[in-house]
Amino acid sequence: MMGTTFSAEQKTPQIPAETRPEQVTVVASDDRGKAPQKCKVGFYIISLYDLNPNDNTFSSDFWVWFNHRIPNADMIKSAEFKNAKEYSRIVEDTETKNGIVWSAEKVKAKLLHEWSISNFPFDSHKFKIIIEEGLKDADELVFELDTENSKISKDLYLDGWKIKEFKIEQTTIKYDSTFGDPAGKDGSSYAGVTATISITRDAMSLFYKLHIGVYIAFLITVLAFFMETSSEDIFSGRIGLIVAMLFASILNAQTAESTVGQTSELTLIDKIHSTTYCYIFIAILITLLSRYLSAKGKDDLAKKINFLASILFLSTYCGINAWLITSAASSVAR
């Protein structure tokens, strides 16, 4: 927020010379009793790139323009990008056509976005570009929308993403401060416009690539139940195989996390891999129980337990994964 400025009339009211000072009540003049002036705003999104969950940012190149009839106004200078971490104006120009001031600028910006990747790769996001008037408050200036010309470039392509929707909306940005305005009270409000680009990730192929390793490790763990534990050598081999699948699952999780980036959220990747770790640990316990029963001469009971364990492992693991994936995928549709 660039703050509120005051005209010379507001700072030093003019008092007629023939009026005695002691008879004058000085009141700062302003435009608050008048209807607010109007300015039409539009966006054209050229590109989206550098989508960075670790930095909570995304980058975009876009055009923004202002059409108005406000004397001596420079909307390019007074309008701010409220959620920009950094930005630069590549091109800017102001012309007057048919009595309308047309100011346009091309902007390259890195913008803040609160990434939520708990459902990765079934995640969706709404990237916002927020413009705020920095000088005149909402009683003096309001923004209107140029919805007809506001669009996303047809050449915009995001690898691994689908663009669902683009829209612009009027907003009023409120502060609990007058920023020192002597005529203001109970805070202040400024006109704003928000451009929103809604995107979803192209999830299925990425999900397959990230999880095929952990699912193969689980299936090999299930196959290990058919290894006899009556033999010491086979028992040792079975234990070694299951432990190897545990390490394979951990390695797969690290690879998947390097793709999504570090986050404090419990993601779908975390849930699937944590579930797999639990099943593999239970498989080790069942293997030890099977070996104990075999050592007691109860081979038939050990075989029954191994067979039932393989059935229960497959059915419950598939059910849990189906529930986790369905829950994550349904969030995209909302």
C-alpha positions as CSV (number, residue, x, y, z in Angstrom):
1,M,0.0,0.0,0.0
2,M,1.6,3.2,-1.2
3,G,-0.3,5.3,1.4
4,T,-2.8,8.2,1.1
5,T,-1.8,11.5,-0.4
6,F,-3.5,14.8,0.1
7,S,-4.0,17.7,-2.3
8,A,-2.8,21.2,-1.5
9,E,-6.4,22.1,-0.8
10,Q,-6.6,19.4,1.9
11,K,-3.4,20.4,3.6
12,T,-4.0,24.2,3.6
13,P,-7.7,25.3,3.2
14,Q,-8.1,28.8,1.7
15,I,-9.7,31.4,4.0
16,P,-11.2,34.6,2.4
17,A,-9.2,37.7,3.4
18,E,-12.2,39.6,4.6
19,T,-13.2,36.9,7.1
20,R,-11.8,37.2,10.6
21,P,-9.8,34.2,11.7
22,E,-11.7,33.9,15.0
23,Q,-15.0,33.5,13.0
24,V,-13.7,30.7,10.8
25,T,-14.1,26.9,11.4
26,V,-11.5,25.2,9.3
27,V,-12.7,21.9,7.7
28,A,-10.4,19.8,5.4
29,S,-12.1,19.5,2.0
30,D,-12.1,16.2,0.2
31,D,-14.1,14.2,-2.4
32,R,-15.7,11.8,0.0
33,G,-19.2,13.2,-0.6
34,K,-18.9,12.8,-4.3
35,A,-19.5,9.6,-6.4
36,P,-16.3,7.7,-6.8
37,Q,-14.5,7.9,-10.1
38,K,-14.3,4.8,-12.2
39,C,-11.5,2.9,-13.9
40,K,-11.9,-0.2,-16.1
41,V,-9.2,-2.9,-15.6
42,G,-8.3,-5.9,-17.7
43,F,-5.7,-8.7,-17.8
44,Y,-4.2,-10.8,-20.5
45,I,-2.1,-13.7,-19.2
46,I,0.8,-14.6,-21.5
47,S,2.6,-17.3,-19.4
48,L,2.8,-19.2,-16.2
49,Y,6.2,-20.8,-15.1
50,D,8.5,-21.5,-12.2
51,L,5.8,-23.1,-10.1
52,N,7.7,-23.4,-6.8
53,P,6.0,-25.0,-3.8
54,N,9.2,-24.7,-1.7
55,D,9.2,-21.0,-2.1
56,N,5.4,-20.6,-2.1
57,T,5.6,-18.7,-5.4
58,F,4.7,-18.9,-9.1
59,S,5.8,-16.6,-11.9
60,S,3.8,-15.0,-14.7
61,D,4.1,-12.6,-17.6
62,F,1.0,-10.7,-18.4
63,W,-0.6,-7.5,-19.7
64,V,-2.7,-5.2,-17.5
65,W,-4.5,-2.1,-18.7
66,F,-6.6,0.8,-17.3
67,N,-9.3,2.8,-19.1
68,H,-10.6,5.9,-17.4
69,R,-11.5,9.6,-17.7
70,I,-9.8,10.8,-14.5
71,P,-7.8,14.0,-15.0
72,N,-4.1,13.9,-14.1
73,A,-4.3,10.2,-13.0
74,D,-1.4,7.8,-13.7
75,M,-2.9,4.4,-12.9
76,I,0.3,2.6,-13.9
77,K,2.1,4.4,-11.1
78,S,-0.6,4.3,-8.5
79,A,-1.8,0.7,-8.9
80,E,0.2,-1.9,-7.0
81,F,0.6,-5.7,-7.3
82,K,-0.5,-6.7,-3.8
83,N,0.8,-10.3,-3.8
84,A,3.9,-9.8,-5.8
85,K,7.2,-10.9,-4.3
86,E,9.0,-9.1,-7.0
87,Y,8.1,-7.7,-10.4
88,S,9.3,-5.5,-13.3
89,R,7.6,-3.5,-16.0
90,I,8.8,-4.6,-19.4
91,V,6.7,-2.2,-21.5
92,E,4.3,0.6,-20.5
93,D,2.4,3.2,-22.5
94,T,-0.3,5.7,-22.0
95,E,-2.5,7.2,-24.8
96,T,-5.8,9.1,-25.0
97,K,-8.3,7.8,-27.5
98,N,-11.8,9.1,-27.9
99,G,-11.5,11.0,-24.7
100,I,-10.5,7.9,-22.7
101,V,-7.1,7.5,-21.2
102,W,-5.7,4.1,-22.0
103,S,-2.7,3.0,-19.9
104,A,-1.2,-0.5,-20.5
105,E,1.8,-2.3,-19.2
106,K,3.5,-5.7,-19.7
107,V,4.7,-7.1,-16.4
108,K,7.0,-10.0,-15.4
109,A,6.2,-11.0,-11.8
110,K,7.0,-13.6,-9.1
111,L,3.8,-13.9,-7.1
112,L,3.1,-15.4,-3.7
113,H,0.8,-18.4,-3.5
114,E,0.1,-20.6,-0.5
115,W,0.7,-24.1,-2.0
116,S,-1.2,-27.0,-0.6
117,I,0.1,-30.3,-1.9
118,S,-1.4,-32.7,0.6
119,N,-3.2,-34.4,-2.3
120,F,-0.3,-34.4,-4.7
121,P,-0.4,-35.4,-7.5
122,F,-4.2,-35.0,-7.4
123,D,-3.8,-31.3,-6.4
124,S,-5.4,-28.2,-7.9
125,H,-4.5,-24.6,-7.4
126,K,-5.9,-21.1,-7.9
127,F,-3.1,-18.7,-8.8
128,K,-4.1,-15.1,-8.1
129,I,-2.8,-11.7,-9.4
130,I,-4.1,-8.9,-7.2
131,I,-4.0,-5.3,-8.2
132,E,-4.7,-2.6,-5.6
133,E,-5.1,1.1,-6.0
134,G,-2.4,2.8,-3.8
135,L,-3.5,6.4,-3.7
136,K,-7.2,7.1,-3.9
137,D,-9.4,5.2,-1.4
138,A,-12.6,3.3,-2.3
139,D,-14.7,6.4,-1.7
140,E,-12.8,8.2,-4.5
141,L,-12.0,5.5,-7.0
142,V,-13.6,2.1,-7.9
143,F,-12.4,-0.4,-10.4
144,E,-14.7,-1.9,-13.1
145,L,-13.9,-5.1,-15.1
146,D,-13.0,-5.5,-18.7
147,T,-14.2,-9.1,-18.9
148,E,-14.6,-9.0,-22.7
149,N,-10.9,-8.6,-23.3
150,S,-9.5,-10.3,-20.3
151,K,-8.2,-13.8,-21.3
152,I,-5.4,-16.3,-21.1
153,S,-3.2,-16.6,-24.2
154,K,-4.2,-19.6,-26.4
155,D,-0.5,-20.4,-26.6
156,L,-0.1,-20.8,-22.9
157,Y,1.0,-24.4,-22.1
158,L,1.9,-25.9,-18.7
159,D,3.6,-29.3,-18.9
160,G,1.8,-31.7,-16.6
161,W,-1.1,-29.3,-15.8
162,K,-4.5,-28.5,-17.2
163,I,-6.0,-25.0,-17.1
164,K,-9.6,-25.2,-15.8
165,E,-10.8,-21.6,-15.5
166,F,-9.8,-17.9,-15.8
167,K,-11.8,-15.1,-14.2
168,I,-11.3,-11.5,-12.9
169,E,-13.2,-10.1,-9.9
170,Q,-13.7,-6.8,-8.2
171,T,-12.4,-6.7,-4.6
172,T,-12.3,-4.1,-1.8
173,I,-9.1,-4.3,0.2
174,K,-9.6,-3.1,3.8
175,Y,-7.1,-2.0,6.4
176,D,-7.6,-1.2,10.1
177,S,-5.5,2.0,9.7
178,T,-6.2,5.4,8.1
179,F,-2.4,5.7,7.5
180,G,-2.5,9.1,9.1
181,D,-5.3,10.6,7.0
182,P,-6.7,13.4,9.1
183,A,-10.1,13.1,7.4
184,G,-10.3,9.3,7.7
185,K,-11.7,7.2,10.5
186,D,-12.4,3.6,11.3
187,G,-9.7,2.3,8.9
188,S,-9.6,2.6,5.1
189,S,-10.5,0.7,2.0
190,Y,-9.0,0.6,-1.5
191,A,-10.3,-0.7,-4.8
192,G,-8.8,-3.9,-6.1
193,V,-9.1,-6.4,-9.0
194,T,-8.1,-10.1,-8.7
195,A,-7.3,-12.3,-11.7
196,T,-7.6,-16.0,-10.9
197,I,-6.1,-18.9,-12.9
198,S,-7.4,-22.3,-11.8
199,I,-5.3,-25.3,-12.7
200,T,-5.2,-29.0,-11.9
201,R,-2.3,-31.4,-12.3
202,D,-2.4,-34.1,-14.9
203,A,-2.2,-36.7,-12.2
204,M,-2.5,-40.3,-13.4
205,S,0.7,-40.7,-15.3
206,L,2.7,-38.9,-12.6
207,F,1.0,-41.0,-9.9
208,Y,2.0,-44.2,-11.7
209,K,5.7,-43.1,-12.0
210,L,6.0,-42.1,-8.4
211,H,4.3,-45.2,-6.9
212,I,5.1,-48.1,-9.1
213,G,8.2,-48.9,-7.0
214,V,6.4,-49.0,-3.7
215,Y,3.6,-51.2,-5.1
216,I,6.1,-53.7,-6.5
217,A,7.9,-53.8,-3.2
218,F,4.6,-54.6,-1.5
219,L,3.7,-57.3,-3.9
220,I,7.1,-59.0,-3.4
221,T,6.5,-58.8,0.3
222,V,3.2,-60.7,-0.2
223,L,4.9,-63.3,-2.3
224,A,7.4,-63.9,0.5
225,F,4.5,-65.4,2.6
226,F,4.8,-68.5,0.3
227,M,8.4,-69.1,1.3
228,E,8.6,-72.0,3.8
229,T,9.9,-71.1,7.3
230,S,10.7,-74.7,8.3
231,S,14.1,-74.4,6.8
232,E,16.6,-72.0,8.5
233,D,18.1,-70.9,5.1
234,I,14.7,-70.2,3.6
235,F,13.6,-68.4,6.7
236,S,16.7,-66.2,6.6
237,G,16.2,-65.5,2.9
238,R,12.5,-64.5,3.5
239,I,13.5,-62.1,6.3
240,G,16.2,-60.6,4.1
241,L,13.8,-60.2,1.2
242,I,11.2,-58.4,3.3
243,V,13.8,-56.1,4.8
244,A,15.1,-55.3,1.3
245,M,11.5,-54.4,0.3
246,L,11.4,-52.0,3.3
247,F,14.5,-50.2,2.1
248,A,13.2,-50.2,-1.5
249,S,10.0,-48.5,-0.2
250,I,12.0,-45.9,1.7
251,L,14.1,-45.1,-1.4
252,N,11.0,-44.8,-3.5
253,A,9.5,-42.3,-1.0
254,Q,12.6,-40.2,-1.1
255,T,12.5,-40.1,-4.9
256,A,8.8,-39.1,-4.8
257,E,9.4,-36.4,-2.2
258,S,12.2,-34.9,-4.3
259,T,9.6,-34.4,-7.0
260,V,7.0,-32.7,-4.9
261,G,9.5,-30.8,-2.7
262,Q,9.8,-30.4,1.1
263,T,6.5,-29.7,3.0
264,S,5.3,-30.0,6.6
265,E,1.9,-31.3,5.3
266,L,1.1,-35.0,5.4
267,T,0.8,-35.8,1.7
268,L,-0.8,-38.6,-0.2
269,I,2.7,-39.9,-0.9
270,D,3.4,-40.0,2.8
271,K,0.2,-41.8,3.6
272,I,0.7,-44.5,0.9
273,H,4.3,-45.1,1.9
274,S,3.6,-45.1,5.6
275,T,0.9,-47.6,5.1
276,T,3.3,-49.8,3.2
277,Y,5.9,-49.5,6.0
278,C,3.3,-50.8,8.4
279,Y,2.4,-53.8,6.3
280,I,6.0,-54.7,5.7
281,F,6.7,-54.5,9.5
282,I,3.6,-56.8,10.1
283,A,5.0,-59.2,7.5
284,I,8.2,-59.5,9.5
285,L,6.2,-60.3,12.6
286,I,4.2,-62.9,10.8
287,T,7.4,-64.4,9.4
288,L,8.9,-64.7,12.9
289,L,5.6,-66.3,14.1
290,S,5.7,-68.7,11.2
291,R,9.2,-69.7,12.1
292,Y,8.3,-70.2,15.7
293,L,5.4,-72.5,14.8
294,S,7.6,-74.5,12.4
295,A,10.2,-75.0,15.1
296,K,7.4,-76.4,17.3
297,G,6.4,-78.8,14.6
298,K,3.3,-76.9,13.6
299,D,4.0,-76.5,9.9
300,D,0.4,-76.9,8.8
301,L,-0.7,-74.0,11.1
302,A,2.2,-71.9,9.9
303,K,1.2,-72.5,6.3
304,K,-2.4,-71.5,7.0
305,I,-1.3,-68.3,8.8
306,N,0.9,-67.4,5.8
307,F,-1.9,-68.0,3.3
308,L,-4.5,-66.0,5.3
309,A,-2.0,-63.2,5.8
310,S,-1.4,-63.0,2.0
311,I,-5.1,-62.7,1.3
312,L,-5.7,-60.2,4.1
313,F,-2.6,-58.2,3.0
314,L,-3.8,-57.9,-0.6
315,S,-7.5,-57.1,0.2
316,T,-6.9,-54.5,3.0
317,Y,-3.9,-52.8,1.3
318,C,-5.8,-52.4,-2.0
319,G,-8.9,-51.1,0.0
320,I,-6.8,-48.5,1.9
321,N,-5.1,-47.3,-1.2
322,A,-8.3,-47.1,-3.1
323,W,-9.8,-44.9,-0.3
324,L,-6.7,-42.7,-0.1
325,I,-6.6,-42.1,-3.9
326,T,-10.3,-41.6,-4.3
327,S,-10.3,-39.0,-1.4
328,A,-7.4,-37.1,-3.0
329,A,-8.9,-37.2,-6.5
330,S,-12.3,-36.1,-5.4
331,S,-10.8,-32.9,-4.0
332,V,-9.8,-31.8,-7.5
333,A,-13.5,-32.0,-8.6
334,R,-14.6,-29.8,-5.8
